[in-house]
Amino acid sequence: MADHKDDHLPVTPSSSKAIADFIQQAEQLPATRATEKGRLIFALDATASREATWDRACHLQGKMFAETQALGQLAVQLCYYRGFSQFHASPWLHSTEALLAEMNQVSCIGGYTQISRLLQHGLTEAKQQPLQAIVFVGDSLEESIDELCNWAGRLKLHGVPVFLFQESYDQAATQGYQQIAKVSGGAHCQFNEGSAAELQALLSAVAVYSVGGLKALQHFAKGQPDVVLQLEHQLSGG
């Protein structure tokens, strides 16, 4: 695993002001231009309870690429965890066919959540090359929220928001997902079980945001399901 010594968050008052100034400057940077490529980590919980959602995601993932064609190029890395400490990150993929081929090779296996490992991986990727977003689809959380928020804060300093899409009404997961989203500058949304349209819209929305920025998302959100409007509202600071 990469050395993270340089990522420790400063704790002195003067350093805290420096962090605040850094975040303010980062938020004023212009959105990604249409000629650039947006990099997006697409992560799913592949433990046993997620098999039905994994199948749905296989059918829906193509819209992420389709919705960004007019804005610029999109590169997606598929990440998932399952079983006993299994974590996988695919190569960077540039088409729906390549992503679907990766997803079709996966079977869901029981195990505990590894969201912390996902966030650490995202930080490593962001250090190597700009990363516009991490999107995670899951239904539970079995890890320390304090640890997860620590990694979410480091991602914030690297300009990487985390979008957590929750299928379930598990209260512990809801609280944890909301805090990760808040600390990282991302968003948390719940979608109804079996609602393919909501999940598809959310995935497409983050893809549009990754390539075109907030203005592109605001344009895309018009006429979309309420969950997309909620996502756009969170990112707009509402």
N, C-alpha and C positions, 0 to 999 in steps of 0.2 A: 504494500500500500504506500502511496506517496507520502512524503514527509509533510506534516501540517504545522510545523513549528512556527512558520511565519504567519499563520492564520489566527493566532490567539487574539481575542478581542481586547484592546486596551481597557484599563479600568480607572485610570487617573482622570480627574476632571478635565484637564487640558486635552488629554487624548480623546475623551468622550466628545469634546467640542470638535476636534479634528475629524472624528468619524461622522458627526452630524453634517459638517461642511462637505465632506466627501460624498455622502449620500445625496445632499442637495445638488451638488454639481452633477452627479450621475443622472439624477432625475431630469436635469435640464438638457441632456444630450439629445440630439435629433433622433427621430425614429429611423429604423432601418430603411434604407432606400430600396426601391423596387429592383434595382440591378444587383443587389446583394443577395446572399443566400442566408436564410434563417436556419439555425440549428435547434432542433427540438428533441429532447429525450421523451419518449413515449413509454411509460412504465406501468406494468400491471402486476397485481398480486396473482400469482399462479399457484396458490395453495388450493386444496381440494374444493373449498367452498366457492371458488371463483370460476369453475368450469363453464357454467352457462354464460357468464358475462364475457369470458374469453372468446367463446364461439361468436357471440354478438359482435365483439370488437373486430374479429376477423372480417366480418361482412361489412363493417362500417368504416374501416380505416382509410379506404380509398378517397373519401371526401376530403380528408386533410390535404392531400396533394391537389385535388381538383379545385378547391376553393382558393388556393394560393397561386394558381397559374398566371393570373393577370397581375399579380403583385411582385413576383420574383420566385427564385428557386427555394425549395424546401428540402432540407436533409434531416432524416429522422433516424434516431438510434433506438432500437427496441431493447428495453431492459425488463427483467422479471426475476422474481425470487420464488422459491418453492422448496419443499422437502427439508432435509437437514442441512441448513446453511448453504444451499445452492443459490448462486446469484449469477446471472448471465447478462452480458451486454453485447449486442450484435455490432457488426461493422456499421458505418454510416451509410444509410440507404437513401436512394434518390427517386424511387418510383413506388407506386402502390403494389406492383407485381413483386418487387424485391421484398417489401415489408410483409406482404401476405405469405410469401414463401417461407420467411423466417417464422411467422406466427403459426403456420400450419405444422411445423415440426415439433411444437410444444404440447406436452400433456401436463395437466395440473396434478400436483402431488401435495399431500397434507404437510403442514409445517407452520412455524411461527412467522410473524411479520418481520421484515428486514428493511424497514423504511430508512433507518439510520444508514445502512449500507448504501442504499440508493442515493441519499443526499451526499454522502462522502464521494461516491463515484461521480455525481454531477459536478461537485466542486473540482475534482481532478480534471474533468473534461473542460470546465470553464477556464482553468489555468492554461490549458494548452491552446485553446481557440475560443473566441466569444461564443457563448451559449445563450440563446434567447429565452428559453423556458424549459421547465420540467413539468410534464403532466403525468399525474398518477391516478390510476383507477383502482379502488379497493373498497373494503367494507369493514375492516377492523384495525385495531392498533394494540400491540402487546409490548410496547417499549416505553422507555422513560421519555415523557414529554419534554423535560428539561434538556435532555441530550439532543432530542430532535430539534428543539428550538435553537440550540447552540449551532448546529450545522445549518439550519435555515438562516441564521444571522450571518454566517460566513458566506452563504450563497448571495444574500442581499448585498454584501459588500462587493461581490463580483458581478452584480447586476443580473442575477438569475432568479426570477420569481418562480414559485412552485404553485401549480394548480392541482388541487386535490378534488377529484370527483368521487363522491361517496354513494355507493349503492347499498343502502340499509339505513336504519335509524338507531344504530348503536351509539349510545350517548358518549361513551369513552372515546370512540373513534371521532365523533363529531367535534368534541372539545379539542382533541389533539390536532385534527386536521385544520380546524379554524386557527389555532395558534401558529402552526407551521406556515399557513398561508399569510397570516398577518405579519409575522416576523420577516418572511422572505419578500414581502411585497407582492404576493400572488393573490389567489382567490380560492375559496372553498364553495362547492355547490353539491347539493344532493340531487340525484335523479331517481325517478321511480323505478322499482324493480320491473324489468321487462320492457322498459320504455326505450326502444331502439332510437326513436327520433330525438329524444333528449340527449342521449349519449353522443349520437352522431353530431348534433348541433354543437355540443360542448367541445368535442375534439376538433371540429372545423374552426370554431372560434379561436382556440388557442393557436392553431396553425396560422390563421390569418394574423393574429397578434404577433406571432414570432417573426413573420416575414414583413408585415406592413406597419406594425406598431399600433398604438391606441386609436389613432384616427381611422385606420383601416378596420379595426374591431368595431368601432362605433358605427361605421357605415354598414358592416356585415350584420350587426345586431338588430337592425330594423326588420321587423317582420319575423324574427326568430322566436323560438319558445321562451317562456319566462326565465328559464334557468340561464339562458345566454344574457338576457338583460340584467339579471342579478350579477353575473360575472363582470359584465361591462361596468356596472354601477360600483362594484368593489374596486376595480382598477382605476376608476375615475375619482376615487376618494370620497364616494358618497356614503 
